[in-house]
Amino acid sequence: MMKLTIRYIVFVLLFSCATVSSAQIGQHRNDFSIGVNGGYTLSNVGFTPKVTQSLLGGTTAGLSWRYVCEKYFSTICSIYGEVNYTQMGWKERILTTDNQPVINAVSGLPEQYSRTLNYLQVPVFAHLAWGKEHSGMQFFFQLGPQFGYLLGEKTTTNFNFKDRNTADRSNVVCAQDTMAVENKFDYGIAAGAGIELSVRRVGHFLLEGRYYYGLGNIYGDSKRDYFSKSNNSCIVVKLTYLFDVVRTKH
């Protein structure tokens, strides 16, 4: 598993380097922009053994930067990065074999459980764009590694663990409910696509859809551990504003 993970990271880094190095045969650019971003996340955790889930909603916000290094034919090539505070985690679907909510015997309410994981994240992308360079619309695609560090976690539930109704559950895996995250460092691959509107002397507005797939696990994955897999995954929709600090004259 570790060898496969390293191969993924190396592939993405080589892709990024190859994109930037092609600047030697394109039209040189030296544009640097900084700004802010914010958006909404939908996440879950890929558990093995399986935990039945729905997507957990959260927020993300942070700082953005971009360095445009070249225009190669119609492709505008750049490196794009962020430093974000992001909420991820999982929300359990606690159902019976008939797909009905499991009722807690003490409260008389359907049992609910979710865990929010608060991360400091740093994605770095090879960013490719096509369209108007200075004023107008662009379409872009970006791909790169993402690293994260867990700042804290919060459990939201409406039952006491000693009173939970495990007898009526179709999915009896519940060890995760009382386990704190063991691996605070997270890493994986992120890819996104979207549109950018550039307005002269105002800045750049980017609307993006992004997907992150974690290559690490939040819990131990040895033979003696309960879960063999417990990786984060997240869908992000975000809006970014960038303003130019350095701009190539052409």
Secondary structure, DSSP 8 states (H G I E B T S, - for coil): -HHHHHHHHHHHHHHHHHHHHGGGGSEEEEEEEEEEEEEEEEEEEEEES---EE-EEEEEEEEEEEEEEEEETTEEEEEEEEEEEEEEEEEE--B-TTS-B-B-TTT-SB--EEEEEEEEEEEEEEEEEEE-SSSEEEEEEEEEEEEEEEEEEEEEESS-GGG---TT-S----GGGG---S--EEEEEEEEEEEEEEETTTEEEEEEEEEEEESS-SS--STTSS-SEEEEEEEEEEEEEEEEEE----
